[in-house]
Amino acid sequence: MTEPLLHVRQLYCERDDRILIRELAFALGEGEILQIEGPNGSGKTTLIRILCGLSDDFEGELYWRGQPRHRHDDRFRQEHLYFGHLTGIKTSLSPRENLRWILQLKGVAQQGEELDAAIEAALAAVGLASYEDVTVYALSAGQKRRVALARLQIEPAALWVLDEPFTAIDRKGVAELEALVQQHAARGGSVILTTHHALDLPGLRRLQLGLGGGKWQIQ
Amino acid sequence: MADPVKRLSTPEVPSLWQGFTALLRRDLLIAFRQRSDLVNPLFFFIMVIALFPLGIGPEKSTLEKIAPGVIWIAALLSTLLSVDSLFRQDFEDGALELALLSPQPLFVLVLGKVVAHWLVSALPLILVSPILSVMLFMDAETVKVTLYSLLLGTPVLSMISAIGAALTVGLRKGGVLIAIIALPLYVPVLIFGTGAVQAAAMGMAWSGQLAVMATFLVLALAFAPFAVAAGLRISTSG
């Protein structure tokens, strides 16, 4: 059996004296998709922030490729992609400029024209073909969201951590995004996402949070 | 999202220079798109200095005496004015989270941001300071030393205020708190900055004060980015 990408053990987390998650344990292997479900305030985003390393306010152990994550933080950072409620897209820059700095921050090997060409292809793939040089300020909420989603097209990462990726996306976009998630899983990548959409993807597991007292359930 | 696009690749170790320039270039671009960031500190600086002759009278002897202090305090206040927005926008639109999760070391990214901030908010002040110095009856030699002292001192101010900005970025109203955190730390820079200018005005040697300021600059460049990075992690965790 191959090593799971992400392994969570005995995760415990509380906020404001409320136990959100107690003794959470799961392993996410290559090609697996995990959907985190639960009512508002049940700790979905909190869990996402813990899993991707934005929050240290928890107890428990996280392993990345079989190694404690805190000791292999650099590797984990390079190999995962976080897409949150706040997308980090700068409204006074164009989609092209936004993707350029995001990808450079990720440390991609491609530079200059090669990077530009890749960004153009990614923007075309999310339906923003003629909007590369318009400032994001002038785009609609859904288009702005698509700029950020273009990262999923080209950014290299084994694990995608997506927090509500379907917000403000139209029906066609949702279908395309689902297909993209499926492609990623088929290539051997894994995905953790929160959404209230009913997803119908092969190999999907559901993690139900908010069952009271920090209880949870994986289906 | 029809046909899959060719994916980019990452090298084993990302290039630090790439991370530094990515944020430097981005922030400069944003500053040139939103001109107010560029113009506000400059106008504040000019207005504060222009108010002094109006407030205490245009006599050459008085203005000459207070000129170094006036210019330095105006530079210090306008740095403080502009620094609140240093990390706030990034915090509010999520760009800070991307920086925190980047495989690049955070202090390199912080350094890129602070350098961009200095180029946008402090360099224009330094460039107009000779004109304002002449308005306050400084002689040529003193104007030159003012310029040197600002060039050495304002990056230190930017670094120090970045620490305050990083610690307060998670709070809704951080403005006053930044001043309380940063102002005491400004004091050594202010003392040596005005000291150098006053020494030059009296025709004495001023290289010692500038050497001390250069030391501050080296220390700030070497250590402040780590403090800022730690501050950002504290402000965003939880």
Interface residues (C-beta under 8 A of the other chain):
Chain A: C52 G53 L54 S55 D56 D57 D74 R77 Q78 H80 Y82 G84 H85 L86 T87 G88 I89 K90 T91 S92 L93 E97 R100 W101 I102 L103 Q104 L105 K106 G107 V108 A109 Q110 Q111 L115 A118 A121 A122 A125 V126 G127 T135 Q153 I154 E155 P156 E176 L177 A179 L180 Q183
Chain B: M1 A2 D3 P4 V5 K6 R7 L8 S9 T10 P11 P14 S15 Q18 G19 T21 A22 L23 R25 R26 L29 I30 R33 Q34 Q89 D90 E92 D93 G94 A95 L96 E97 L98 A99 L100 L101 S102 P103 Q104 L109 T236 S237 G238
